[in-house]
């Protein structure tokens, strides 16, 4: 009987010792994030109308180009010089054939100290519009470009440019 009592006391002391050394469950949960290190280097700067997702700039809202015709701009990925300047020709496709375009708007304008976009006033028979785009002092990011039809029903077509180094 003494052996059973000694064994019981020994087991009880071992359980108490383990319980005292273990961290409290609520305390462990509450302080869980305290020791994580967050890296802030290498951030991606995105242009207006876009957010950083997985290290890349994506449009806010539906993913990819949106709008009537889903305009595709080629090239849509533009490499800038180290001073943030660039100049390139582009082709925007996806317009209805022979669409008169009266205006454009792009969020790239707000990301450059100097910016220029010129485009033909009408898409060709294949629904492609040719243009030129250039900028100086620009910030990397993904920017929307909208083209508005010059006659009824005045549709707006949207595509995207991505500027990077």
TORSEMI-364987 format. One record per atom (N, C-alpha, C, CB): residue in three letters; atom name; x, y, z. Coordinates in steps of 0.2 Angstrom, whole numbers, plus 2048, in hexadecimal, padded with zeros to 3 digits. Glycine has a CB too. Example, Ala and Ser with C-alpha at 12.3 -4.5 7.8 and 13.67 -1.06 7.14 Angstrom:
REM residues 2
resn:name:u:v:w
ALA:N:842:7E4:827 $
ALA:CA:83E:7EA:827 $
ALA:C:842:7F0:827 $
ALA:CB:839:7EA:82D $
SER:N:840:7F5:823 $
SER:CA:844:7FB:824 $
SER:C:840:800:827 $
SER:CB:846:7FD:81D $
REM end
This chain:
REM residues 165
resn:name:u:v:w
UNK:N:804:7FA:800 $
UNK:CA:800:800:800 $
UNK:C:804:806:800 $
UNK:CB:7FB:800:806 $
UNK:N:80A:806:804 $
UNK:CA:80E:80C:804 $
UNK:C:811:80D:7FD $
UNK:CB:814:80B:809 $
UNK:N:813:808:7F9 $
UNK:CA:815:809:7F3 $
UNK:C:810:80C:7EE $
UNK:CB:817:802:7EF $
UNK:N:80A:80B:7EF $
UNK:CA:804:80E:7EB $
UNK:C:804:815:7EC $
UNK:CB:7FE:80A:7EC $
UNK:N:804:817:7F3 $
UNK:CA:803:81E:7F5 $
UNK:C:809:822:7F3 $
UNK:CB:803:81E:7FD $
UNK:N:80F:81F:7F3 $
UNK:CA:815:822:7F1 $
UNK:C:815:824:7E9 $
UNK:CB:81C:81E:7F3 $
UNK:N:813:81F:7E6 $
UNK:CA:812:81F:7DE $
UNK:C:80D:825:7DD $
UNK:CB:810:819:7DB $
UNK:N:807:825:7E0 $
UNK:CA:802:82A:7DF $
UNK:C:805:831:7E1 $
UNK:CB:7FC:828:7E4 $
UNK:N:808:832:7E6 $
UNK:CA:80B:838:7E8 $
UNK:C:810:83A:7E3 $
UNK:CB:80E:838:7EF $
UNK:N:814:836:7E1 $
UNK:CA:819:837:7DB $
UNK:C:816:83A:7D5 $
UNK:CB:81E:831:7DA $
UNK:N:811:836:7D3 $
UNK:CA:80D:838:7CD $
UNK:C:80A:83F:7CD $
UNK:CB:808:833:7CB $
UNK:N:807:840:7D3 $
UNK:CA:804:847:7D4 $
UNK:C:809:84C:7D4 $
UNK:CB:800:847:7DB $
UNK:N:80F:84B:7D7 $
UNK:CA:814:850:7D7 $
UNK:C:816:852:7D0 $
UNK:CB:81A:84E:7DC $
UNK:N:817:84C:7CC $
UNK:CA:819:84D:7C5 $
UNK:C:814:851:7C1 $
UNK:CB:81B:846:7C2 $
UNK:N:80E:850:7C2 $
UNK:CA:809:853:7BE $
UNK:C:809:85B:7C0 $
UNK:CB:802:850:7C0 $
UNK:N:809:85C:7C7 $
UNK:CA:809:863:7C9 $
UNK:C:810:867:7C6 $
UNK:CB:80A:863:7D1 $
UNK:N:815:863:7C6 $
UNK:CA:81B:866:7C3 $
UNK:C:81B:868:7BC $
UNK:CB:821:861:7C4 $
UNK:N:818:863:7B8 $
UNK:CA:817:865:7B1 $
UNK:C:812:86A:7B0 $
UNK:CB:814:85E:7AD $
UNK:N:80C:86A:7B4 $
UNK:CA:807:870:7B3 $
UNK:C:80A:877:7B5 $
UNK:CB:801:86E:7B8 $
UNK:N:80E:877:7BA $
UNK:CA:811:87D:7BC $
UNK:C:816:880:7B6 $
UNK:CB:815:87D:7C2 $
UNK:N:81A:87C:7B3 $
UNK:CA:81F:87E:7AE $
UNK:C:81B:87F:7A7 $
UNK:CB:824:878:7AD $
UNK:N:815:87D:7A6 $
UNK:CA:812:87E:79F $
UNK:C:80F:885:79F $
UNK:CB:80D:879:79E $
UNK:N:810:889:799 $
UNK:CA:80D:88F:799 $
UNK:C:805:88F:799 $
UNK:CB:810:893:792 $
UNK:N:802:894:79B $
UNK:CA:7FB:894:79B $
UNK:C:7F8:894:794 $
UNK:CB:7F8:89A:79F $
UNK:N:7F3:891:793 $
UNK:CA:7F0:891:78C $
UNK:C:7EE:898:789 $
UNK:CB:7EA:88C:78C $
UNK:N:7EB:89B:78D $
UNK:CA:7E9:8A2:78B $
UNK:C:7EF:8A7:78A $
UNK:CB:7E4:8A5:791 $
UNK:N:7F3:8A6:78F $
UNK:CA:7F9:8AA:78E $
UNK:C:7FD:8A9:788 $
UNK:CB:7FE:8AA:794 $
UNK:N:7FE:8A2:786 $
UNK:CA:801:8A1:780 $
UNK:C:7FE:8A3:77A $
UNK:CB:802:899:77F $
UNK:N:7F7:8A3:77A $
UNK:CA:7F3:8A5:774 $
UNK:C:7F3:8AD:773 $
UNK:CB:7EC:8A3:775 $
UNK:N:7F3:8B0:779 $
UNK:CA:7F2:8B7:779 $
UNK:C:7F9:8BA:777 $
UNK:CB:7F1:8BA:780 $
UNK:N:7FF:8B7:778 $
UNK:CA:805:8BA:776 $
UNK:C:808:8B7:770 $
UNK:CB:80A:8BA:77C $
UNK:N:804:8B3:76C $
UNK:CA:807:8AF:767 $
UNK:C:80B:8B3:762 $
UNK:CB:801:8AC:763 $
UNK:N:808:8B9:760 $
UNK:CA:80C:8BD:75A $
UNK:C:811:8C1:75D $
UNK:CB:807:8C1:757 $
UNK:N:813:8C1:763 $
UNK:CA:818:8C6:766 $
UNK:C:81F:8C5:763 $
UNK:CB:818:8C5:76D $
UNK:N:821:8BF:762 $
UNK:CA:828:8BE:760 $
UNK:C:829:8BD:758 $
UNK:CB:82A:8B7:763 $
UNK:N:823:8BE:754 $
UNK:CA:824:8BE:74D $
UNK:C:828:8C4:74A $
UNK:CB:81D:8BD:749 $
UNK:N:82C:8C3:745 $
UNK:CA:830:8C9:742 $
UNK:C:82C:8CA:73C $
UNK:CB:837:8C7:741 $
UNK:N:82B:8D0:73A $
UNK:CA:828:8D3:734 $
UNK:C:82D:8D6:730 $
UNK:CB:822:8D7:736 $
UNK:N:82D:8D4:72A $
UNK:CA:832:8D7:725 $
UNK:C:82E:8DC:721 $
UNK:CB:835:8D2:721 $
UNK:N:831:8E2:721 $
UNK:CA:82E:8E8:71D $
UNK:C:832:8EA:717 $
UNK:CB:82D:8EE:722 $
UNK:N:838:8E6:716 $
UNK:CA:83C:8E8:710 $
UNK:C:839:8E5:70A $
UNK:CB:843:8E6:711 $
UNK:N:83A:8E8:704 $
UNK:CA:838:8E5:6FE $
UNK:C:831:8E6:6FC $
UNK:CB:83A:8DE:6FD $
UNK:N:82D:8EB:6FF $
UNK:CA:826:8EC:6FE $
UNK:C:825:8EE:6F7 $
UNK:CB:824:8F2:703 $
UNK:N:81F:8EC:6F4 $
UNK:CA:81D:8EE:6ED $
UNK:C:819:8F4:6EE $
UNK:CB:81A:8E8:6EA $
UNK:N:81B:8FA:6EA $
UNK:CA:817:900:6EA $
UNK:C:812:8FF:6E4 $
UNK:CB:81B:906:6EA $
UNK:N:80B:8FF:6E6 $
UNK:CA:806:8FF:6E0 $
UNK:C:803:905:6DF $
UNK:CB:801:8F9:6E3 $
UNK:N:801:906:6D9 $
UNK:CA:7FE:90C:6D7 $
UNK:C:7F6:90D:6D9 $
UNK:CB:7FE:90D:6CF $
UNK:N:7F3:912:6D8 $
UNK:CA:7EC:913:6DA $
UNK:C:7E8:90E:6D6 $
UNK:CB:7EA:91A:6D8 $
UNK:N:7E3:90B:6DA $
UNK:CA:7DE:906:6D7 $
UNK:C:7E1:8FF:6D7 $
UNK:CB:7DD:908:6D0 $
UNK:N:7E7:8FE:6DB $
UNK:CA:7EA:8F8:6DB $
UNK:C:7EC:8F7:6E2 $
UNK:CB:7F0:8F7:6D7 $
UNK:N:7ED:8F0:6E4 $
UNK:CA:7F0:8EE:6EB $
UNK:C:7F5:8E9:6EA $
UNK:CB:7EA:8EC:6EF $
UNK:N:7F9:8E9:6EF $
UNK:CA:7FF:8E4:6EF $
UNK:C:7FC:8DD:6F1 $
UNK:CB:805:8E6:6F3 $
UNK:N:7FD:8D8:6ED $
UNK:CA:7FB:8D1:6EF $
UNK:C:800:8CC:6ED $
UNK:CB:7F4:8CF:6EB $
UNK:N:803:8C9:6F2 $
UNK:CA:808:8C4:6F1 $
UNK:C:80E:8C7:6EE $
UNK:CB:806:8BF:6ED $
UNK:N:810:8CE:6EF $
UNK:CA:816:8D1:6EC $
UNK:C:814:8D4:6E5 $
UNK:CB:81B:8CC:6EC $
UNK:N:80E:8D4:6E3 $
UNK:CA:80D:8D6:6DC $
UNK:C:807:8DB:6DD $
UNK:CB:80B:8D1:6D7 $
UNK:N:806:8E0:6D8 $
UNK:CA:801:8E5:6D8 $
UNK:C:7FB:8E2:6D4 $
UNK:CB:803:8EC:6D5 $
UNK:N:7F5:8E2:6D7 $
UNK:CA:7EF:8DF:6D3 $
UNK:C:7EA:8E5:6D4 $
UNK:CB:7ED:8D9:6D6 $
UNK:N:7E5:8E5:6CF $
UNK:CA:7E0:8EA:6CF $
UNK:C:7DB:8E9:6D5 $
UNK:CB:7DC:8EA:6C9 $
UNK:N:7D9:8EE:6D8 $
UNK:CA:7D4:8ED:6DD $
UNK:C:7CD:8EB:6DA $
UNK:CB:7D3:8F4:6E1 $
UNK:N:7CA:8E7:6DD $
UNK:CA:7C3:8E4:6DA $
UNK:C:7C5:8DE:6D6 $
UNK:CB:7C0:8EA:6D6 $
UNK:N:7C1:8DD:6D1 $
UNK:CA:7C2:8D7:6CD $
UNK:C:7C9:8D6:6CA $
UNK:CB:7BD:8D7:6C7 $
UNK:N:7CB:8D0:6CA $
UNK:CA:7D2:8CF:6C8 $
UNK:C:7D3:8D0:6C0 $
UNK:CB:7D5:8C9:6CA $
UNK:N:7D8:8D3:6BE $
UNK:CA:7D9:8D3:6B7 $
UNK:C:7D6:8D9:6B4 $
UNK:CB:7D7:8CD:6B3 $
UNK:N:7D7:8DA:6AD $
UNK:CA:7D3:8E0:6AA $
UNK:C:7CC:8DF:6AA $
UNK:CB:7D6:8E1:6A3 $
UNK:N:7C8:8E5:6AB $
UNK:CA:7C1:8E5:6AC $
UNK:C:7BE:8EA:6A7 $
UNK:CB:7BE:8E6:6B3 $
UNK:N:7B8:8EA:6A5 $
UNK:CA:7B5:8EE:6A1 $
UNK:C:7B3:8EB:69B $
UNK:CB:7BA:8F4:6A0 $
UNK:N:7AF:8EF:697 $
UNK:CA:7AC:8EC:691 $
UNK:C:7B2:8EA:68C $
UNK:CB:7A8:8F1:68D $
UNK:N:7B2:8E4:68A $
UNK:CA:7B8:8E2:685 $
UNK:C:7BE:8DF:689 $
UNK:CB:7B9:8E7:681 $
UNK:N:7BF:8E0:68F $
UNK:CA:7C5:8DE:692 $
UNK:C:7CB:8DF:68E $
UNK:CB:7C4:8D6:694 $
UNK:N:7CD:8E6:68E $
UNK:CA:7D2:8E8:68A $
UNK:C:7D9:8E5:68C $
UNK:CB:7D3:8F0:68A $
UNK:N:7DD:8E3:688 $
UNK:CA:7E4:8E0:689 $
UNK:C:7E9:8E5:686 $
UNK:CB:7E5:8D9:686 $
UNK:N:7ED:8E7:68A $
UNK:CA:7F2:8EC:688 $
UNK:C:7F9:8E8:687 $
UNK:CB:7F3:8F2:68D $
UNK:N:7FC:8E9:682 $
UNK:CA:802:8E5:680 $
UNK:C:808:8EA:67E $
UNK:CB:801:8DF:67B $
UNK:N:80D:8EB:681 $
UNK:CA:80F:8E7:687 $
UNK:C:80C:8EB:68D $
UNK:CB:817:8E7:688 $
UNK:N:80A:8E7:692 $
UNK:CA:807:8EA:698 $
UNK:C:80C:8EA:69E $
UNK:CB:800:8E6:69A $
UNK:N:811:8E6:69D $
UNK:CA:817:8E7:6A2 $
UNK:C:81C:8EB:69F $
UNK:CB:819:8DF:6A4 $
UNK:N:81E:8F1:6A2 $
UNK:CA:822:8F5:69F $
UNK:C:828:8F6:6A4 $
UNK:CB:81F:8FC:69E $
UNK:N:82E:8F5:6A2 $
UNK:CA:834:8F6:6A6 $
UNK:C:837:8FD:6A5 $
UNK:CB:83A:8F1:6A3 $
UNK:N:837:900:6AB $
UNK:CA:839:907:6AB $
UNK:C:841:908:6AC $
UNK:CB:836:90B:6B1 $
UNK:N:844:90D:6AA $
UNK:CA:84B:90F:6AC $
UNK:C:84B:910:6B3 $
UNK:CB:84E:915:6A8 $
UNK:N:851:910:6B6 $
UNK:CA:852:911:6BD $
UNK:C:850:918:6C0 $
UNK:CB:859:910:6BF $
UNK:N:84F:91D:6BB $
UNK:CA:84C:923:6BE $
UNK:C:844:924:6BD $
UNK:CB:84F:929:6B9 $
UNK:N:841:91E:6BB $
UNK:CA:83A:91E:6BB $
UNK:C:837:920:6B4 $
UNK:CB:837:922:6C0 $
UNK:N:83B:920:6AF $
UNK:CA:839:922:6A9 $
UNK:C:838:91C:6A4 $
UNK:CB:83E:927:6A5 $
UNK:N:833:91D:69F $
UNK:CA:832:918:69A $
UNK:C:82F:91B:694 $
UNK:CB:82E:912:69E $
UNK:N:82F:917:68F $
UNK:CA:82B:919:689 $
UNK:C:82A:913:684 $
UNK:CB:82F:91F:685 $
UNK:N:824:912:682 $
UNK:CA:823:90C:67E $
UNK:C:81D:90D:67A $
UNK:CB:822:906:683 $
UNK:N:81C:909:675 $
UNK:CA:816:909:671 $
UNK:C:812:903:674 $
UNK:CB:818:907:669 $
UNK:N:80B:903:673 $
UNK:CA:807:8FE:675 $
UNK:C:802:8FD:670 $
UNK:CB:804:900:67C $
UNK:N:7FE:8F7:671 $
UNK:CA:7F8:8F5:66D $
UNK:C:7F3:8F3:672 $
UNK:CB:7FA:8EF:668 $
UNK:N:7ED:8F6:672 $
UNK:CA:7E8:8F4:677 $
UNK:C:7E3:8F0:672 $
UNK:CB:7E5:8FB:67A $
UNK:N:7E1:8EA:674 $
UNK:CA:7DD:8E6:670 $
UNK:C:7D7:8E4:674 $
UNK:CB:7E0:8E0:66E $
UNK:N:7D1:8E2:671 $
UNK:CA:7CB:8E0:674 $
UNK:C:7C6:8E5:673 $
UNK:CB:7CC:8E0:67C $
UNK:N:7C7:8EB:66F $
UNK:CA:7C1:8EF:66E $
UNK:C:7BD:8EC:668 $
UNK:CB:7C4:8F6:66B $
UNK:N:7B7:8EF:668 $
UNK:CA:7B3:8ED:662 $
UNK:C:7B6:8F0:65C $
UNK:CB:7AB:8EF:662 $
UNK:N:7B6:8ED:656 $
UNK:CA:7B9:8F0:650 $
UNK:C:7B7:8F7:64E $
UNK:CB:7B8:8EB:64A $
UNK:N:7BC:8FB:64C $
UNK:CA:7BA:902:64A $
UNK:C:7B6:906:64F $
UNK:CB:7B6:902:644 $
UNK:N:7B9:905:656 $
UNK:CA:7B6:909:65B $
UNK:C:7B9:910:65C $
UNK:CB:7B6:905:662 $
UNK:N:7B5:915:65C $
UNK:CA:7B8:91C:65D $
UNK:C:7B9:91D:664 $
UNK:CB:7B3:921:65A $
UNK:N:7BF:91F:666 $
UNK:CA:7C1:920:66D $
UNK:C:7C2:928:66E $
UNK:CB:7C7:91C:66F $
UNK:N:7BF:92B:673 $
UNK:CA:7BF:932:674 $
UNK:C:7C4:934:679 $
UNK:CB:7B8:935:675 $
UNK:N:7C5:930:67E $
UNK:CA:7C9:932:684 $
UNK:C:7CC:92C:687 $
UNK:CB:7C5:936:689 $
UNK:N:7D1:92D:68B $
UNK:CA:7D4:928:68F $
UNK:C:7D5:92B:696 $
UNK:CB:7DA:925:68C $
UNK:N:7D6:926:69B $
UNK:CA:7D8:929:6A2 $
UNK:C:7DC:923:6A4 $
UNK:CB:7D2:92A:6A6 $
UNK:N:7E2:925:6A8 $
UNK:CA:7E6:920:6AB $
UNK:C:7E8:922:6B2 $
UNK:CB:7EC:91E:6A6 $
UNK:N:7E9:91E:6B6 $
UNK:CA:7EB:91F:6BD $
UNK:C:7F3:920:6BD $
UNK:CB:7E9:91A:6C2 $
UNK:N:7F6:91E:6B7 $
UNK:CA:7FE:91F:6B7 $
UNK:C:800:926:6B7 $
UNK:CB:800:91C:6B0 $
UNK:N:7FB:92B:6B5 $
UNK:CA:7FD:932:6B6 $
UNK:C:7FF:934:6BD $
UNK:CB:7F7:936:6B3 $
UNK:N:7FB:931:6C2 $
UNK:CA:7FD:933:6C9 $
UNK:C:803:931:6CB $
UNK:CB:7F7:931:6CD $
UNK:N:806:92C:6C8 $
UNK:CA:80C:929:6CA $
UNK:C:813:92B:6C7 $
UNK:CB:80C:921:6C9 $
UNK:N:812:930:6C2 $
UNK:CA:818:932:6BE $
UNK:C:818:93A:6BF $
UNK:CB:817:930:6B7 $
UNK:N:81E:93D:6BF $
UNK:CA:81F:944:6BE $
UNK:C:81D:947:6B8 $
UNK:CB:826:946:6C0 $
UNK:N:81E:943:6B2 $
UNK:CA:81C:945:6AB $
UNK:C:819:93E:6A8 $
UNK:CB:822:948:6A7 $
UNK:N:814:93F:6A5 $
UNK:CA:811:939:6A2 $
UNK:C:80D:93B:69B $
UNK:CB:80C:936:6A7 $
UNK:N:80D:936:696 $
UNK:CA:80A:937:690 $
UNK:C:807:931:68D $
UNK:CB:80F:93B:68B $
UNK:N:801:931:68B $
UNK:CA:7FE:92B:688 $
UNK:C:7FB:92E:681 $
UNK:CB:7F9:927:68C $
UNK:N:7FC:92B:67C $
UNK:CA:7F9:92D:676 $
UNK:C:7F7:927:672 $
UNK:CB:7FD:932:671 $
UNK:N:7F1:927:66F $
UNK:CA:7EE:921:66C $
UNK:C:7EA:923:666 $
UNK:CB:7E9:91D:671 $
UNK:N:7E9:91F:661 $
UNK:CA:7E5:920:65B $
UNK:C:7DE:921:65D $
UNK:CB:7E6:91A:656 $
UNK:N:7DA:925:65A $
UNK:CA:7D3:927:65B $
UNK:C:7CE:921:65A $
UNK:CB:7D1:92D:658 $
UNK:N:7D0:91C:657 $
UNK:CA:7CC:917:655 $
UNK:C:7CF:910:655 $
UNK:CB:7C8:918:64E $
UNK:N:7CC:90B:657 $
UNK:CA:7CF:904:657 $
UNK:C:7CE:902:650 $
UNK:CB:7CB:8FF:65C $
UNK:N:7D3:8FD:64E $
UNK:CA:7D3:8FB:647 $
UNK:C:7CD:8F6:646 $
UNK:CB:7D9:8F8:645 $
UNK:N:7CD:8F3:640 $
UNK:CA:7C8:8EE:63E $
UNK:C:7C9:8E7:643 $
UNK:CB:7C9:8EB:637 $
UNK:N:7CE:8E6:646 $
UNK:CA:7CF:8E1:64A $
UNK:C:7CE:8E3:652 $
UNK:CB:7D6:8DE:64A $
UNK:N:7CC:8E9:653 $
UNK:CA:7CB:8EB:65A $
UNK:C:7D1:8ED:65E $
UNK:CB:7C7:8E6:65E $
UNK:N:7D6:8EF:65A $
UNK:CA:7DD:8F1:65D $
UNK:C:7DE:8F8:65D $
UNK:CB:7E3:8EC:65A $
UNK:N:7E0:8FB:662 $
UNK:CA:7E2:902:662 $
UNK:C:7EA:903:663 $
UNK:CB:7DE:906:667 $
UNK:N:7ED:907:660 $
UNK:CA:7F4:908:660 $
UNK:C:7F6:90E:664 $
UNK:CB:7F8:908:659 $
UNK:N:7FB:90E:668 $
UNK:CA:7FD:914:66C $
UNK:C:804:914:66E $
UNK:CB:7F8:915:672 $
UNK:N:805:91A:671 $
UNK:CA:80C:91B:675 $
UNK:C:80B:91D:67C $
UNK:CB:810:920:671 $
UNK:N:80F:91B:680 $
UNK:CA:80F:91D:687 $
UNK:C:816:91E:68A $
UNK:CB:80B:918:68C $
UNK:N:817:924:68E $
UNK:CA:81D:925:690 $
UNK:C:81C:929:697 $
UNK:CB:822:92A:68C $
UNK:N:822:929:69B $
UNK:CA:821:92C:6A2 $
UNK:C:828:92D:6A4 $
UNK:CB:81D:928:6A7 $
UNK:N:829:932:6A9 $
UNK:CA:82F:934:6AC $
UNK:C:82E:934:6B4 $
UNK:CB:832:93A:6A9 $
UNK:N:832:932:6B8 $
UNK:CA:831:932:6BF $
UNK:C:82B:92E:6C2 $
UNK:CB:830:939:6C1 $
UNK:N:82B:928:6BF $
UNK:CA:825:924:6C0 $
UNK:C:826:91F:6C6 $
UNK:CB:823:920:6BA $
UNK:N:821:91D:6C9 $
UNK:CA:821:918:6CF $
UNK:C:81F:911:6CC $
UNK:CB:81D:91B:6D5 $
UNK:N:823:90C:6CE $
UNK:CA:820:905:6CC $
UNK:C:819:904:6CF $
UNK:CB:825:900:6CE $
UNK:N:816:900:6CB $
UNK:CA:80F:8FE:6CD $
UNK:C:80B:8FC:6C7 $
UNK:CB:80B:904:6D1 $
UNK:N:805:8FA:6C8 $
UNK:CA:800:8F8:6C3 $
UNK:C:7FB:8FD:6C3 $
UNK:CB:7FD:8F1:6C5 $
UNK:N:7F9:900:6BD $
UNK:CA:7F5:905:6BC $
UNK:C:7F0:904:6B7 $
UNK:CB:7F9:90C:6BA $
UNK:N:7EA:906:6B8 $
UNK:CA:7E4:905:6B3 $
UNK:C:7E4:90B:6AD $
UNK:CB:7DD:906:6B7 $
UNK:N:7E2:909:6A8 $
UNK:CA:7E1:90D:6A2 $
UNK:C:7DA:90C:69F $
UNK:CB:7E7:90C:69C $
UNK:N:7D6:911:69F $
UNK:CA:7CF:911:69C $
UNK:C:7CF:915:696 $
UNK:CB:7CA:913:6A1 $
UNK:N:7CB:912:691 $
UNK:CA:7CA:915:68B $
UNK:C:7C2:916:68A $
UNK:CB:7CD:911:685 $
UNK:N:7C0:91C:688 $
UNK:CA:7B9:91D:688 $
UNK:C:7B7:91E:680 $
UNK:CB:7B7:923:68C $
UNK:N:7B1:91A:67F $
UNK:CA:7AF:91A:678 $
UNK:C:7AC:921:676 $
UNK:CB:7A9:915:677 $
UNK:N:7AD:924:670 $
UNK:CA:7AB:92B:66F $
UNK:C:7A4:92C:66C $
UNK:CB:7B0:92D:669 $
UNK:N:7A1:926:66B $
UNK:CA:79A:927:669 $
UNK:C:795:922:66D $
UNK:CB:799:925:661 $
UNK:N:78F:923:66D $
UNK:CA:78A:91E:671 $
UNK:C:78C:917:66F $
UNK:CB:783:920:670 $
UNK:N:78C:913:674 $
UNK:CA:78A:913:67B $
UNK:C:78F:916:680 $
UNK:CB:788:90D:67D $
UNK:N:795:919:67E $
UNK:CA:79A:91C:682 $
UNK:C:79D:917:687 $
UNK:CB:797:922:686 $
UNK:N:79F:911:685 $
UNK:CA:7A1:90B:689 $
UNK:C:7A8:90D:68B $
UNK:CB:7A2:905:685 $
UNK:N:7AA:90B:691 $
UNK:CA:7B1:90C:693 $
UNK:C:7B5:905:693 $
UNK:CB:7B1:90F:69A $
UNK:N:7BB:905:691 $
UNK:CA:7BF:8FF:690 $
UNK:C:7C5:900:695 $
UNK:CB:7C1:8FD:689 $
UNK:N:7C7:8FB:699 $
UNK:CA:7CC:8FB:69E $
UNK:C:7D1:8F6:69D $
UNK:CB:7C9:8FB:6A5 $
UNK:N:7D8:8F8:69D $
UNK:CA:7DD:8F3:69D $
UNK:C:7E2:8F6:6A2 $
UNK:CB:7E1:8F3:696 $
UNK:N:7E8:8F2:6A3 $
UNK:CA:7ED:8F4:6A8 $
UNK:C:7F4:8F4:6A5 $
UNK:CB:7ED:8EF:6AE $
UNK:N:7F8:8F9:6A8 $
UNK:CA:7FF:8F9:6A7 $
UNK:C:803:8F7:6AE $
UNK:CB:802:900:6A4 $
UNK:N:808:8F4:6AD $
UNK:CA:80C:8F3:6B3 $
UNK:C:813:8F6:6B2 $
UNK:CB:80D:8EB:6B5 $
UNK:N:815:8FB:6B6 $
UNK:CA:81C:8FE:6B6 $
UNK:C:820:8FB:6BB $
UNK:CB:81B:905:6B7 $
UNK:N:826:8F9:6B9 $
UNK:CA:82B:8F6:6BE $
UNK:C:832:8F7:6BB $
UNK:CB:82A:8EE:6BE $
UNK:N:837:8F6:6C0 $
UNK:CA:83E:8F7:6BE $
UNK:C:841:8F1:6BC $
UNK:CB:842:8FA:6C4 $
REM end
